[in-house]
Each structure stands twice: as C-alpha cells, then as structure tokens.
Amino acid sequence: MKKLSLALLAAVLAASAAAQGLRATPQLGPGRLGAEPVQRGPQAADFIVAVVNSEPITNNEVRLRMVRYEQQLAQQGSPMPPRTQLAREVLERLITEKAQLQLAKETGVRADDATVDLAEQNVARQNNIEVPELRQRVVASGTTVAQFRDDLRNQILLQRLRDRELEPRSKVSEADIDAFLREQESGVSDTNSTELNLQHILVVVPEGAPASEVAQRQAKAMKLLERARAGEDFTQLARDNSDAAGAAQNGGQIGLRAADRLPQLFVDVTKDLKEGQISDVVRSSAGFHIVKVLEKRQATRAGISVTQSHARHILLRAGPNLSETQAIQRLADFKKRIEGGTATFAELARDNSQDASAKNGGDLGWASPGMFVPEFEDVLNALAPGQISDPVVSRFGIHLIQLIERRQNTLGPKEQREVARNLVKEKKLDEAYVRWSQEVRGRAYVEYREPPVL
C-alpha cells in the first residue's frame, strides 16, 4: 500500500478485504497505490468482445484488467503466462463477474454511497494518504474517480452476494474436524508443516525503472540491512521505511503462518536462519526484501501457538429505523467522542451495542485466528493495541472495533478443534465458491464477439 504497483483492482480488493470486510475471492490481494501512472501501449479502438445476458464486455475492459493482473503477478514474483492465455483467463473472469453482478442486482443486494465512501477512505488509509490524493493517483493510473467508485461498489455487491449464497454450503461437522486433525498429524513431518513468524521490509522498485534507480533502491535496502544487523529496532525500521502493505501499522510483521502460506522466496531465504536472524537483501520482481525470523517451529497438534487478540466492539444492525448510512455515521461519531475523551468505549457499547457483548462493555474476550468473520478479523489484525477502527461493515452489521491487547498462547485440545473448525470452513467456502460460480456462469447467456486486441 507507494507506487500504483497492483493498480486499481488491487486497491479495490484492499478495500473489500480489509476495509469493508469483504471475503477474499480467488482473484487478487491488496497492494499499495502510488503516484506513477500505469504504463500502457497504444490504445486500441474499443469494441465489444463478449455479451453476458445482453450486457457487453469491451476490449478496453479486458486490457485494463490485464494490466492489473500483470502488475500483481510481477509483484508476487509469480510466473507470467503468455499474454494470449492471460487475456482468455481475464475475459472469462470478467464474464463470471458480470453474471454475478447481475444476480446481485436481481436479488436485491445493495451497497449505498456511505458504504462506498467508507471503502474509499480505507483504501486511502492503507496507503497512508488522504482521499483527495488517492483520487489524484486513481486518475493518474488511467481511470476516473467515478469508475473507481463503481469498481468498489461492485466488489462490495459481489462479496455480499457470495456471503449470502455460500454460507449455507459450508457447514462443518465434527467428523470433518476429526478428519482434518488426522490429516495434519499424519503430515507433520512434511516441510509444509513448518510454521514461521516473520518480519519483512520491502523497498519497491517501480516497473521499468532505469538501472540508476534500481541501484539507488538496492543501496537503500543494503543500508537498512546494516542498521538492522547493527541492532536498530526492526519494527521501527519497517514502519518508517517499508513499502509492504500494512507496514506502518504492523511494523512489518507477517504473523505465524505455515510455510505453504508464505511466498516461496521468504521460505527459501529463511530456511537456514535461526530465530532472531536477518536474511541478506534479496530481489524479486517487486523490489528488494529483508526478512527477519521471529519464530520458527514444527507444527504439532500437541502445542499449536497462535497470536490471540483481545478486542471489544460496538455493533449496530441496519433495519427499518436505522439505515446502513446512519449506522456508519453514528459509529463515526462514537469514535470521535471516545478519542475526544467525552465518552468511553465501554459506556457507549453498553448503551448502544446490539449484541450480547453489550453488557460487558463490548468486550469479546481473547480470540484465536479465524474466530471472527474475515471482514472483521482483517481490520482487527491491522490495529495496534488501543487503536480504534473506523466503522466496519460485515455480514452481521456495522462495527466499531478496538484492539485492547495481543498475546502468544499455546492452544489446548478444545481450542485446537475451534481453530481446525475455522480452517475447514475456509476450505469449504473456497470449494463452494468454485461450484457456485460455475453454476451462475452456466445459467448466463454468453455470446463471444471479437477476440481481444492486446
């Protein structure tokens, strides 16, 4: 979240996954916006490449989405498929997306302007800029503010539709949990069972940067490495210097994850490092990386250690007497009052929160990863202790969240089953999404016109 490295759609998904609480879909992840415009070749004359239930998809839509995907693949260090193959994949995703958006509108799924405003504000916050500067960068990237907001709205509509459709398809039984735990135990000697807790500093290299700028960025990374190895606080170095998403808030911490959930570059560069050691500067297509090992362990069912969060919230539910827009405004006012010292979070939660936590001042107790819905947890994970979020829209309503503290905790058997339940549910949701998406696509009338001109 400085250069427009993942382009517009990446920012849209950053808003949907982190700001609005929208479930990540098999597309792209969040990235950083920046001032440099997206580089494109000569613009071809626009024309219709496909029609979905009478709505067209144009050549320029495919071209713009191509740029976004290519930039993300480059930043992730993923292999780049042939452009003709990527164009076909992009077109198919646009067709699927169009069919789902049509279904959302037909079935009454809505996203009002206040929700889009909130998403836009969170994109700006994740990039450490204000909304006016965000809009300037959006225009510099080759699109309009109106189109950017339409993209935000569409992602919100899609996620709300998917949440509604997929939840009934992802029930988890006790037998499912038993099977998952047996699978984990049988594979404990596998290399992917290694868990790593890493910190990361990224010095971005803009796409197509001249050799002189690449050398300058590399020199910056080398200087940061020297400072880190000389004993400077790695967390502060990351907050002040890293271009990685969320670095300003989390000090570059990635959190404890299984090796197969980390970029392969990070796994490779840390495989011979011990806890507390720092890697050399390594290069990827995104730029120069420095990685520090905070913790390295072999996952076993007997002693799973996780980072737990102690949080509280105020929940308002939209209804006949309170619109979503009004709920967002009310919670924003609560935040101002708390930060201004005229009210306490606990008091406002007791008087206003529309859930069982109200009697406890909104206190949710200690929670392990996966215990909250993704839209809530993504925002919680980005908070520092004591920090209060902006209003967050989830499938349950609109929340104001405060992180009280975090801790490392070893889970007992009962807690491990809850973690397993959440992991199994996530897997079932992913599988259900694929099946449901194919069903929606199969019901749509699709007419292919001219192939895209790249």
C-alpha positions as CSV (number, residue, x, y, z in Angstrom):
1,M,0.0,0.0,0.0
2,K,3.5,3.8,-2.9
3,K,3.7,3.2,-6.5
4,L,0.5,2.1,-8.1
5,S,2.1,-1.4,-8.1
6,L,-1.0,-3.5,-8.2
7,A,-3.1,-0.9,-10.0
8,L,-6.8,-0.1,-9.4
9,L,-8.3,-3.5,-8.8
10,A,-5.7,-4.3,-6.2
11,A,-6.8,-1.2,-4.3
12,V,-10.4,-2.2,-4.7
13,L,-9.8,-5.6,-3.2
14,A,-7.8,-4.0,-0.4
15,A,-10.8,-2.0,0.4
16,S,-13.1,-5.0,0.2
17,A,-10.9,-7.4,2.1
18,A,-9.6,-5.1,4.8
19,A,-11.8,-2.1,4.9
20,Q,-15.2,-3.4,4.2
21,G,-14.7,-6.9,5.5
22,L,-15.3,-8.5,2.2
23,R,-14.2,-12.0,1.8
24,A,-11.1,-12.5,-0.4
25,T,-12.0,-14.3,-3.6
26,P,-9.8,-16.2,-5.9
27,Q,-8.6,-13.1,-7.7
28,L,-6.1,-10.6,-6.3
29,G,-4.8,-9.4,-3.0
30,P,-4.3,-5.9,-1.6
31,G,-1.5,-3.7,-2.7
32,R,-0.1,-0.2,-2.5
33,L,-1.2,2.8,-4.5
34,G,1.3,5.2,-5.8
35,A,1.7,8.3,-7.9
36,E,3.1,6.8,-11.0
37,P,0.6,6.1,-13.8
38,V,0.2,2.7,-15.2
39,Q,2.3,2.2,-18.3
40,R,0.3,1.1,-21.3
41,G,0.9,0.6,-25.0
42,P,-1.0,2.4,-27.7
43,Q,-4.8,2.4,-27.0
44,A,-6.7,0.2,-29.5
45,A,-10.2,1.3,-30.7
46,D,-12.8,0.0,-28.3
47,F,-15.2,-2.7,-29.3
48,I,-17.4,-5.4,-27.8
49,V,-15.6,-8.7,-27.1
50,A,-18.5,-10.6,-25.4
51,V,-22.1,-10.1,-24.2
52,V,-23.4,-11.5,-21.0
53,N,-27.2,-11.6,-20.8
54,S,-27.4,-8.5,-23.0
55,E,-24.6,-6.6,-21.1
56,P,-21.4,-6.0,-23.1
57,I,-17.8,-6.5,-22.1
58,T,-15.4,-4.3,-24.1
59,N,-11.9,-4.7,-25.3
60,N,-10.7,-1.9,-23.1
61,E,-12.1,-3.6,-20.0
62,V,-10.0,-6.6,-20.8
63,R,-6.9,-4.5,-21.5
64,L,-7.3,-2.6,-18.2
65,R,-7.8,-5.8,-16.2
66,M,-4.8,-7.3,-18.0
67,V,-2.6,-4.5,-16.7
68,R,-3.8,-5.1,-13.2
69,Y,-3.2,-8.8,-13.3
70,E,0.3,-8.5,-14.9
71,Q,1.4,-6.0,-12.2
72,Q,0.2,-8.2,-9.4
73,L,1.9,-11.3,-10.8
74,A,5.1,-9.3,-11.1
75,Q,5.0,-8.0,-7.5
76,Q,4.2,-11.5,-6.3
77,G,7.1,-13.0,-8.3
78,S,4.7,-15.4,-10.0
79,P,5.5,-16.7,-13.5
80,M,3.9,-14.7,-16.2
81,P,1.7,-16.7,-18.6
82,P,1.6,-15.9,-22.3
83,R,-0.4,-12.8,-22.9
84,T,-2.9,-14.5,-25.2
85,Q,-3.6,-17.1,-22.4
86,L,-3.9,-14.4,-19.8
87,A,-6.3,-12.5,-22.0
88,R,-8.6,-15.5,-22.2
89,E,-8.5,-16.0,-18.5
90,V,-9.2,-12.3,-17.8
91,L,-12.2,-12.4,-20.2
92,E,-13.6,-15.5,-18.5
93,R,-13.3,-13.8,-15.1
94,L,-15.0,-10.7,-16.4
95,I,-17.8,-12.8,-17.7
96,T,-18.2,-14.6,-14.4
97,E,-18.1,-11.3,-12.5
98,K,-20.7,-9.7,-14.8
99,A,-23.1,-12.7,-14.3
100,Q,-22.7,-12.5,-10.6
101,L,-23.3,-8.7,-10.5
102,Q,-26.4,-9.2,-12.5
103,L,-27.6,-11.8,-10.0
104,A,-26.8,-9.5,-7.1
105,K,-28.9,-6.7,-8.5
106,E,-31.8,-9.1,-9.5
107,T,-31.9,-10.4,-5.9
108,G,-31.9,-7.1,-4.2
109,V,-28.3,-6.9,-3.0
110,R,-27.4,-3.2,-2.4
111,A,-24.4,-1.1,-1.4
112,D,-25.2,2.6,-0.6
113,D,-22.9,5.6,-1.1
114,A,-21.9,5.7,2.6
115,T,-20.5,2.1,2.3
116,V,-18.6,3.0,-0.8
117,D,-17.3,6.2,0.9
118,L,-16.1,4.0,3.8
119,A,-14.3,1.6,1.4
120,E,-12.6,4.6,-0.4
121,Q,-11.4,6.0,2.9
122,N,-9.9,2.7,3.9
123,V,-8.1,2.4,0.6
124,A,-6.6,5.8,1.3
125,R,-5.7,4.9,4.9
126,Q,-4.0,1.7,3.8
127,N,-1.8,3.7,1.5
128,N,-1.1,6.4,4.2
129,I,-2.7,9.1,2.1
130,E,-5.9,11.2,2.2
131,V,-8.8,10.6,-0.1
132,P,-8.0,13.7,-2.4
133,E,-4.5,12.3,-3.0
134,L,-6.0,8.8,-3.6
135,R,-8.3,10.2,-6.3
136,Q,-5.4,12.0,-7.9
137,R,-3.5,8.7,-8.1
138,V,-6.5,6.9,-9.5
139,V,-6.8,9.5,-12.3
140,A,-3.0,9.2,-12.9
141,S,-3.5,5.4,-13.3
142,G,-5.7,6.0,-16.3
143,T,-9.2,5.7,-14.9
144,T,-11.8,8.1,-13.4
145,V,-12.9,8.5,-9.8
146,A,-16.4,7.5,-10.8
147,Q,-15.2,4.3,-12.3
148,F,-13.0,3.6,-9.3
149,R,-16.0,4.0,-7.0
150,D,-18.1,1.8,-9.3
151,D,-15.4,-0.9,-9.0
152,L,-15.5,-0.5,-5.2
153,R,-19.3,-0.8,-5.2
154,N,-19.2,-3.8,-7.5
155,Q,-16.8,-5.6,-5.2
156,I,-19.0,-4.9,-2.2
157,L,-22.1,-6.2,-4.1
158,L,-20.2,-9.3,-5.2
159,Q,-19.0,-10.1,-1.7
160,R,-22.4,-9.6,-0.1
161,L,-23.9,-11.9,-2.7
162,R,-21.2,-14.6,-2.1
163,D,-21.6,-14.4,1.6
164,R,-25.3,-15.0,1.3
165,E,-25.0,-17.8,-1.2
166,L,-22.1,-19.7,0.2
167,E,-22.7,-19.7,4.0
168,P,-25.4,-22.5,3.8
169,R,-23.0,-24.6,1.7
170,S,-20.1,-24.5,4.1
171,K,-21.4,-26.3,7.3
172,V,-18.7,-28.1,9.3
173,S,-19.3,-31.3,11.2
174,E,-17.4,-32.9,14.0
175,A,-16.4,-35.7,11.6
176,D,-14.9,-33.0,9.2
177,I,-12.8,-31.7,12.1
178,D,-11.6,-35.2,13.1
179,A,-10.6,-35.9,9.5
180,F,-8.7,-32.6,9.3
181,L,-6.8,-33.2,12.5
182,R,-5.8,-36.7,11.5
183,E,-4.5,-35.4,8.2
184,Q,-2.5,-32.8,10.0
185,E,-0.9,-35.3,12.3
186,S,0.0,-37.7,9.5
187,G,1.7,-34.9,7.6
188,V,3.6,-33.4,10.5
189,S,7.0,-34.4,9.1
190,D,6.3,-32.7,5.8
191,T,8.2,-29.5,5.2
192,N,5.0,-27.5,4.8
193,S,4.2,-28.3,8.5
194,T,7.0,-25.8,9.5
195,E,5.5,-22.6,10.9
196,L,7.3,-19.3,10.5
197,N,6.7,-15.9,12.2
198,L,8.5,-13.3,10.0
199,Q,9.0,-9.6,9.8
200,H,9.6,-8.0,6.4
201,I,10.9,-4.8,4.9
202,L,10.2,-4.2,1.2
203,V,11.9,-1.5,-0.9
204,V,9.8,-1.3,-4.0
205,V,11.4,-1.0,-7.5
206,P,9.0,0.6,-9.9
207,E,8.3,-1.4,-13.0
208,G,10.6,-0.4,-15.9
209,A,12.8,1.6,-13.6
210,P,16.2,2.6,-15.1
211,A,19.4,0.9,-13.8
212,S,20.3,4.0,-11.8
213,E,17.1,3.9,-9.9
214,V,17.4,0.2,-9.3
215,A,20.9,0.7,-7.9
216,Q,19.6,3.5,-5.6
217,R,16.8,1.3,-4.3
218,Q,19.3,-1.5,-3.7
219,A,21.6,0.8,-1.8
220,K,18.7,1.9,0.4
221,A,17.9,-1.8,1.2
222,M,21.5,-2.5,2.0
223,K,21.7,0.4,4.3
224,L,18.5,-0.7,6.1
225,L,20.0,-4.2,6.5
226,E,23.2,-2.7,8.0
227,R,21.1,-0.8,10.5
228,A,19.0,-3.8,11.4
229,R,22.1,-6.0,11.9
230,A,23.7,-3.3,14.0
231,G,20.9,-3.6,16.5
232,E,18.3,-1.0,15.4
233,D,14.7,-2.0,16.1
234,F,13.5,-3.9,13.1
235,T,9.8,-3.0,13.8
236,Q,10.6,0.7,13.7
237,L,12.7,0.4,10.6
238,A,9.8,-1.4,8.9
239,R,7.3,1.2,10.0
240,D,9.5,4.1,8.7
241,N,10.8,2.6,5.5
242,S,9.0,-0.5,4.2
243,D,6.7,-0.3,1.2
244,A,5.0,-3.5,2.1
245,A,1.2,-3.4,2.7
246,G,0.3,-2.5,6.3
247,A,3.9,-2.0,7.4
248,A,3.2,1.3,9.0
249,Q,0.6,-0.4,11.3
250,N,2.2,-3.7,12.0
251,G,5.9,-3.0,11.8
252,G,6.4,-5.5,9.0
253,Q,5.1,-8.5,11.0
254,I,3.5,-11.1,8.8
255,G,2.4,-13.3,11.7
256,L,2.8,-17.0,12.4
257,R,1.9,-19.0,9.3
258,A,2.5,-22.4,7.8
259,A,5.4,-22.3,5.2
260,D,3.0,-23.1,2.4
261,R,1.1,-19.9,3.1
262,L,4.1,-17.7,2.7
263,P,5.8,-16.6,-0.5
264,Q,8.3,-19.2,-1.6
265,L,11.0,-16.5,-1.7
266,F,10.6,-16.0,2.1
267,V,10.7,-19.7,2.8
268,D,13.8,-20.2,0.8
269,V,15.7,-17.2,2.2
270,T,15.0,-18.2,5.8
271,K,15.4,-21.9,5.7
272,D,18.9,-21.8,7.2
273,L,18.2,-18.9,9.6
274,K,17.6,-19.2,13.3
275,E,15.2,-17.2,15.4
276,G,16.3,-13.6,15.6
277,Q,18.5,-13.7,12.5
278,I,18.0,-11.5,9.4
279,S,18.3,-12.5,5.8
280,D,20.5,-10.9,3.2
281,V,18.9,-8.5,0.8
282,V,17.1,-10.5,-1.8
283,R,15.5,-9.3,-5.1
284,S,12.1,-10.2,-6.5
285,S,10.1,-8.6,-9.3
286,A,8.5,-6.3,-6.7
287,G,11.8,-4.9,-5.3
288,F,14.3,-5.7,-2.6
289,H,13.4,-7.6,0.5
290,I,14.8,-8.0,4.0
291,V,13.3,-10.8,6.2
292,K,13.7,-11.4,9.9
293,V,12.8,-14.7,11.6
294,L,10.9,-14.1,14.8
295,E,9.8,-17.7,15.4
296,K,10.4,-21.0,13.6
297,R,8.6,-24.1,14.8
298,Q,7.4,-27.5,13.6
299,A,3.6,-27.6,13.9
300,T,2.3,-30.3,16.1
301,R,-1.2,-30.9,17.4
302,A,0.1,-31.0,20.9
303,G,1.3,-27.5,21.0
304,I,-0.1,-25.0,18.5
305,S,0.9,-21.5,19.4
306,V,-1.1,-18.6,17.9
307,T,-1.3,-14.9,18.3
308,Q,-4.6,-14.1,20.1
309,S,-6.4,-10.8,20.1
310,H,-8.4,-9.2,23.0
311,A,-10.9,-6.8,21.4
312,R,-14.2,-5.1,22.0
313,H,-16.7,-3.7,19.6
314,I,-20.0,-1.8,19.2
315,L,-22.4,-3.5,16.8
316,L,-25.3,-1.7,15.1
317,R,-27.7,-3.5,12.8
318,A,-29.4,-1.7,9.9
319,G,-33.1,-2.0,9.8
320,P,-36.4,-0.1,9.3
321,N,-35.4,2.5,11.9
322,L,-31.6,2.7,11.1
323,S,-30.2,2.7,7.7
324,E,-26.6,1.5,7.0
325,T,-25.6,5.1,6.2
326,Q,-27.0,6.3,9.6
327,A,-25.3,3.4,11.4
328,I,-21.9,4.3,9.9
329,Q,-22.4,8.0,10.8
330,R,-23.4,7.1,14.3
331,L,-20.4,4.9,14.9
332,A,-18.1,7.5,13.4
333,D,-19.5,10.0,15.9
334,F,-18.8,7.4,18.7
335,K,-15.2,7.2,17.7
336,K,-14.8,11.0,17.8
337,R,-16.4,11.1,21.3
338,I,-14.1,8.3,22.6
339,E,-10.9,9.9,21.1
340,G,-12.0,13.3,22.3
341,G,-12.4,12.0,25.9
342,T,-16.1,12.8,26.2
343,A,-17.2,9.1,26.4
344,T,-15.6,5.7,27.0
345,F,-15.8,2.8,24.6
346,A,-17.3,0.6,27.3
347,E,-20.0,3.1,28.1
348,L,-21.1,3.5,24.5
349,A,-21.0,-0.2,24.0
350,R,-23.2,-0.9,27.0
351,D,-25.7,1.7,25.9
352,N,-25.8,1.0,22.1
353,S,-24.3,-2.3,21.0
354,Q,-26.9,-4.7,19.6
355,D,-25.4,-8.0,20.7
356,A,-24.7,-10.0,23.8
357,S,-21.3,-8.3,24.4
358,A,-23.1,-5.0,25.3
359,K,-23.4,-6.0,29.0
360,N,-19.6,-6.4,29.1
361,G,-18.9,-3.1,27.5
362,G,-18.4,-4.7,24.1
363,D,-15.6,-7.0,25.4
364,L,-15.2,-10.0,23.1
365,G,-12.5,-11.8,25.2
366,W,-9.5,-13.5,23.8
367,A,-9.9,-14.8,20.2
368,S,-7.7,-17.0,18.1
369,P,-7.2,-16.5,14.4
370,G,-10.3,-17.5,12.4
371,M,-12.8,-17.0,15.2
372,F,-14.2,-13.8,13.7
373,V,-15.6,-13.4,10.1
374,P,-12.9,-12.3,7.7
375,E,-14.3,-8.8,7.2
376,F,-14.0,-8.2,11.0
377,E,-10.7,-10.1,11.5
378,D,-8.8,-8.4,8.7
379,V,-9.5,-5.0,10.2
380,L,-8.7,-6.2,13.7
381,N,-5.4,-7.6,12.6
382,A,-4.3,-4.2,11.2
383,L,-4.9,-2.4,14.5
384,A,-2.3,-1.5,17.1
385,P,-3.2,-2.1,20.8
386,G,-5.5,0.7,22.0
387,Q,-6.4,1.7,18.4
388,I,-10.0,2.1,17.3
389,S,-11.1,1.3,13.7
390,D,-13.3,3.3,11.5
391,P,-16.8,1.7,11.1
392,V,-16.6,-1.7,9.5
393,V,-19.4,-3.3,7.5
394,S,-19.7,-7.1,8.0
395,R,-22.4,-9.7,7.2
396,F,-23.7,-9.1,10.8
397,G,-24.0,-5.4,10.8
398,I,-21.7,-2.3,11.3
399,H,-19.0,-2.5,13.9
400,L,-16.6,-0.1,15.7
401,I,-13.7,-2.2,16.8
402,Q,-11.0,-1.5,19.4
403,L,-8.0,-3.8,19.9
404,I,-7.1,-4.0,23.6
405,E,-4.0,-6.2,23.5
406,R,-2.4,-9.2,21.9
407,R,-0.6,-12.3,23.2
408,Q,1.0,-15.5,22.1
409,N,-0.8,-18.5,23.5
410,T,-0.5,-22.3,23.2
411,L,-3.8,-23.9,22.5
412,G,-5.3,-26.8,24.3
413,P,-7.2,-29.6,22.6
414,K,-10.6,-27.8,22.7
415,E,-9.1,-24.6,21.3
416,Q,-7.3,-26.5,18.6
417,R,-10.6,-28.0,17.5
418,E,-12.0,-24.5,17.1
419,V,-9.1,-23.4,15.0
420,A,-9.5,-26.6,12.9
421,R,-13.2,-25.8,12.5
422,N,-12.4,-22.4,11.1
423,L,-9.7,-23.7,8.8
424,V,-12.1,-26.4,7.5
425,K,-14.8,-23.8,7.0
426,E,-12.5,-21.6,5.0
427,K,-11.6,-24.6,2.7
428,K,-15.3,-25.5,2.3
429,L,-16.1,-21.9,1.4
430,D,-13.4,-21.8,-1.2
431,E,-14.7,-25.1,-2.7
432,A,-18.3,-23.9,-2.5
433,Y,-17.3,-20.7,-4.3
434,V,-15.9,-22.6,-7.2
435,R,-19.0,-24.7,-7.6
436,W,-21.5,-21.8,-7.1
437,S,-19.5,-19.6,-9.5
438,Q,-19.7,-22.3,-12.2
439,E,-23.5,-22.6,-11.6
440,V,-24.0,-18.9,-12.1
441,R,-21.8,-18.9,-15.1
442,G,-23.6,-21.9,-16.6
443,R,-27.0,-20.1,-16.3
444,A,-25.8,-17.0,-18.1
445,Y,-26.3,-16.5,-21.8
446,V,-22.8,-15.6,-23.2
447,E,-22.1,-14.6,-26.7
448,Y,-18.5,-14.2,-27.8
449,R,-17.8,-11.5,-30.4
450,E,-14.4,-10.4,-31.5
451,P,-11.3,-11.7,-29.6
452,P,-9.5,-9.0,-27.5
453,V,-6.8,-6.9,-29.2
454,L,-3.9,-6.5,-26.7
